[in-house]
Amino acid sequence: MTEDPATIRRLYGRSKGHKLRASQQALLDTLLPKIALPEDGPLNAETLFGDARPLHFEIGFGSGEHLAGQAQAHPEAGFIGCEHFVNGVVGALLHVRDKGLKNIRLHMGDALDALERLPDASLERVYLLHPDPWRKARHEKRRMVNHGPLDMIAAKLKPGGEFRLGTDHPVYCRWSMMVMGQRADFDWLAERPSDFLVRPDDWPETRYEAKARRKGHEVWYFRYRRVSSPARR
């Protein structure tokens, strides 16, 4: 039986890399429980941060450079970061500890499981940077940029909220432009090539992005505004 892309939750690859050092394991054991999302129940700014602050949500934060940079730039907002890769979670915890960040909450697991627990129209921004491209054609349905995940992202964004997508993979770039072009609930904010070929000033560079640049890869930066329209054209 063919899987429905709207219901697929395994949108990522492996979850572990090199063995953790003792100091890294200690961060997981001590700091993560203090800033981890509750295991169940609804999520909102009040339950996570104790007030009604704006919320940002990052899907797959890598080692946390972008997440930490945005949290530093917007201390008035709350940031929810989701990453299944344990080494990446450790990287984010290092940023939280070393930079004294109080406005970050982390989820080590599937981002969609956390996203669906938020109220509709509750997010100012959603970030999806360098997602797994799932290169093989038979794996297209596992890409995060598919209508199932995008329907949920659209539902959770406030009208006027922003969805940011970054990739250095040409197939994923073309795929994303095709899929997003089929939607009437997002407006692409690019007016000229430089709007998606040059990283915006308020878009912190990630370690993965810097590595892609060193390899000579092009990087594309997409910004979409949530509008009040049906999901698809």
TIKE-325329 format. One record per residue: residue in three letters; x, y, z of N, C-alpha, C in turn. Coordinates in pm, whole numbers, plus 50000, padded with zeros to 5 digits. Layout:
# TIKE-325329
ALAXYZXYZXYZ/...
# end
This chain:
# TIKE-325329
MET500844988150000500005000050000500885012550000/THR500565022349916501355034649908501085043550029/GLU502155048750086502005057550202501505071350159/ASP500655077150240500165090650218501205100550269/PRO501725109550183502735119050228502285127550346/ALA500985129450360500475137750471500615130750605/THR500805117550604500845110150730502225104650762/ILE503185105950669504525100650691505235109050796/ARG505815102550895506535109750999508035107050996/ARG508495096850927509935094550921510505102750806/LEU510735115650833511215125050732512685128150752/TYR513385119450821514785121750853515545108550843/GLY516865109450848517705097550838518155092550973/ARG519455090450988520005084951112519835094751228/SER519915089451350519715097951468520955099151555/LYS522015091551524523215092151606524445092651518/GLY525505099451568526765100151498527855094451586/HIS528925102351605530025097551687529605096451833/LYS530305088051906530005086052048530225098952125/LEU529325101652218529415113852297530525113052401/ARG531205124252422532145125252533531355126352664/ALA532035124252773531365124552904530745138152930/SER531425148952891530895162352913529645164952829/GLN529625159152709528455160652623527265152852679/GLN527525140852725526465132952786525915139852910/ALA526795146652984526355153753104525385164953068/LEU525635171752955524715182152911523335176152881/LEU523325164852813522055158152784521335154252912/ASP522085149953010521485144953134521015156053226/THR521665167753220521375178353317520645190353258/LEU521155195653144520565207853087519325204853004/LEU519375194452923518235191552835516925189852912/PRO516875182553023515595181253094515015194653139/LYS515865204553161515385217653208514715225753098/ILE515115223252971514585231352862513865222952757/ALA513675210252785512975201552690511465204352694/LEU510815202252581509365203352577508745192852668/PRO507605195952729506895185452803506595173752711/GLU506545161852766506375149952684504995148952621/ASP503985154852683502655154252624501875166752661/GLY500675167752605499825179152632500045190552534/PRO499125200152534499235211552442500415220452479/LEU500925227252379502045236552396501615250652358/ASN502085260452430501885274352393502925282852464/ALA502965295752434503975304452493503865304952644/GLU502645304852695502445305752840503015293552912/THR502745281652858503225269552924504735267952911/LEU505305273052804506735271152779507595282252839/PHE507075294752837507905306052878507255314752986/GLY506005311653021505365318953129504735332053091/ASP504675335052960504045347452914503555345452771/ALA503025356152713502415355252581503335360152471/ARG504615357152481505595362052383505395355652246/PRO505925361952140505885355852007506695342852005/LEU506275333551920506945320651912507525318351773/HIS508745313051770509405308651647509665293751660/PHE509695286651547509805272151548510815267951441/GLU511865260651481512845255851383512785240751372/ILE512665236151248512585221951217513975217051177/GLY514565208351258515885203151226516965213851237/PHE517375217251360518265228651379519735225251365/GLY520085213051322521485209651303522255210451433/SER523305218751435524075220651558523645233051635/GLY522595239651590521995250351668522525264351642/GLU523375266351541523925279751517522835289851482/HIS521975286051390520895295151350519925297351465/LEU519535286851532518595287851643519125297251750/ALA520395295551787520995304051890521125318451842/GLY521485320151714521625333651661520305341151661/GLN519235334451621517915340851623517465343751765/ALA517745334551857517335336551997518075348452058/GLN519335350252023520085361952070519545374852011/ALA519185374451883518705386451815517305390351859/HIS516535380751908515135383251946514885378252089/PRO515435384752188515255380152326513805381052373/GLU513005389052302511605390552340510745378852293/ALA511285370152207510535358952150510965345852214/GLY510125335752198510455322352243510745313552123/PHE511735304852134512175296352023512045281652060/ILE511375274351973511235259951987512075253651877/GLY513055245651916513915238951820513745224051827/CYS513625217651711513425203151705514535196751622/GLU515105186251676516195179251608516225164851658/HIS516215155251566516255141251606517685136351630/PHE518675143351575520065139051579520685143051713/VAL521075133351792521515136151929522755144951934/ASN523675143351839524865151851838524505166351809/GLY523485168551728523015182051703522395188251827/VAL521635180451901521055185352025522135189652122/VAL523205181952130524335185752215524915199052170/GLY525035201052038525545213651987524675225352029/ALA523355223752022522445234352064522555236952214/LEU522705226352292522835227952437524105235852471/LEU525155233852396526385241652418526135256452396/HIS525395259752291525045273752265524205279452379/VAL523215271852422522345276352530523155279152656/ARG524035269852689524845271452810525845282952797/ASP526605283152689527695292652676527215306952654/LYS526035308552593525515321852564524415326052662/GLY524135317552758523145320952860521765323252804/LEU521355315552706520075317652640518935311652723/LYS517965320052753516835315852836515555314052754/ASN515605317352627514385317552545514345306452442/ILE514975295152473514975283552384514425271352457/ARG513565263952386513105250952433513385240752322/LEU513795228752361514235218752264513375206252267/HIS513275200152150512595187152138513525178052059/MET513975167052120514805157352051513885146551994/GLY513475148651871512545139451809511905145851687/ASP510805140251645510095144551525509485158351544/ALA509835167651457509325181251468507805181951452/LEU507255173451366505805174151343505015169951467/ASP505605161051548504935157151672504795169051766/ALA505815177651768505745189751851504885200351787/LEU505005201951656504275212451586502765210651600/GLU502295198351592500845196251596500255199051734/ARG501095200051837500605202851973500425217851998/LEU500875226251905500725240651919499365245251867/PRO498825256051921497555261151868497735265951724/ASP496665265351649496695271251515496955286251526/ALA497605291651424497895305951414498645311251537/SER499635303451583500365307351705501825310951680/LEU502325308751558503745310651532504015322851445/GLU505055330251481505495341551399506345336851280/ARG507195326951306508065321851201508275306851218/VAL508475300151104508915286251100510135285651010/TYR511195279051059512445277750984512665263150947/LEU513045260950822513425247650773514695249450690/LEU515855246750751517135249650686517875236850654/HIS518175235150527518945223750478518355210350523/PRO517085208050493516485195150529517075183950444/ASP516925171750494517375159950420516695160050283/PRO517485160050173516855160950039516185148049992/TRP516455136950060515905124050014516045123249863/ARG517275121349818517635122949677516925113649581/LYS516645101449623516045091649532514575094949506/ALA514165092749381512795096349341511765088949426/ARG512055076549463511065068849539510905074349681/HIS511815083249723511745089049857511185103249857/GLU510705107949742510185121649734509135124349841/LYS508315114349867507215116249962507695118450105/ARG508995115750130509535117650264510135131550285/ARG510145139650183510685153050197509755161550283/MET510355169950366509535178550452508705188350369/VAL509255192550256508485201250167507575192550082/ASN506465188950141505355181950079504085187850138/HIS502985185750070501765192650111501275188550250/GLY501515176150292501105172250426501765180550534/PRO503115180450543503795189050641503505203850620/LEU503425208250494503175222450469501785226750513/ASP500815217650504499485220950555499555223950706/MET500345215950778500465218050921501225230950951/ILE502305233350878503065245750897502165257850871/ALA501395257350765500495268450733499465270550844/ALA498955259650898497935260851002498495267251128/LYS499745264351160500325269251286500875283451274/LEU501135288151153501615301851134500475311851145/LYS500765323151206499805334151207499675339851066/PRO498525345451031498455352950905499515363950905/GLY500295364550800501415373850796502705368050851/GLY502635356050911503825349450961504705344750846/GLU505925340950878506915337950773507445323750784/PHE507535317250668508155304150655509455305950579/ARG510575302050640511885303350577512445289550546/LEU512935288050424513475275450376514835277950313/GLY515835270350355517165271350295517635257750248/THR518305257250133518845244750082520025247549991/ASP520945238149985522055238749890521965227449788/HIS520835220449789520675208949700519815213049581/PRO520345212549457519585217549342518275210249316/VAL518245197149340516995189849321515955194349423/TYR516385195949549515455200549652514995214649625/CYS515895222949572515525236549536514405236449432/ARG514585228949325513565228449220512275222349273/TRP512405211649353511235205049411510445214949497/SER511155222349582510495231649673509785242749597/MET510435247849494509795258349415508535253049348/MET508565240649301507385234649239506255233049339/VAL506585226949456505545224349556504985237349613/MET505855246749649505375259449705504605267349601/GLY504965265849475504235272749369502815267649351/GLN502515255749405501165250049396500255254849508/ARG500795262849599500045266849717499595281449706/ALA498355283849752497825297449753497875303649891/ASP498355296049992498395301350128499755307050166/PHE500695307450069501995313550090502335322549973/ASP502835334450004503365343449902504895343249909/TRP505535340749796506985341149790507415355849794/LEU508325359149885508695373049908509845377849820/ALA510285369849725511385373849636510865382749524/GLU511545393649502511225402549391512345403049288/ARG513535398749326514705398749238515585387049277/PRO516475382449187517305370749217518085371949347/SER518575383749379519365385249501518555382049626/ASP517235382549617516385379849733516435365249776/PHE516835356249684516935342249725518325336349698/LEU519225344349644520605339749622521575345049727/VAL521165355449799522015361549901521345359750038/ARG522125354950133521575352650267521195365850331/PRO519935367250377519515379650443520345382350568/ASP520465394950604521285398850719520785392550849/ASP519485390150859518925384650983518755369450975/TRP519595363150893519545348550873520915343050913/PRO521145339451039522465334851082522945322751002/GLU524215322750969524805311850893524945299450981/THR524685287850922524875275250994526195268750955/ARG526635259551036527855252051006527695244350876/TYR526525238650856526265230950734526345240050612/GLU525775251850621525805261150510527235265450476/ALA528025268350577529415272350555530195260950486/LYS529935248650527530575237050465530175235850319/ALA528875238050291528405237450152529085248050067/ARG529255259950121529935270650048531385266950018/ARG532055261050115533445257150094533575246749983/LYS532555238649967532545228649861532145234449726/GLY531825247349724531425253849600529965252549566/HIS529145248449660527705246949637527015260649640/GLU526025262049554525135273649564524175271149680/VAL523725281849744522745280849852521575289949817/TRP520365284949838519165292749808518405295549936/TYR517875307849946517205312550066515785316950028/PHE514795309450073513405312350037512645317850157/ARG511915328450134511075334450237509645335150183/TYR508695329850262507285329750223506445335750334/ARG505465343650296504535349550392503245341650390/ARG502735338450509501455331350522500315340950492/VAL499475337050397498325345250360497055337150379/SER495945343950389494655337250413494035333050281/SER494405321050238493885315450114493805300350129/PRO493065293750039493075279150043494485273750028/ALA494705261550074496075256150079496705254749941/ARG495955250949840496555248049709495785254849598/ARG496545258249494495925264449377495275253849291/
# end
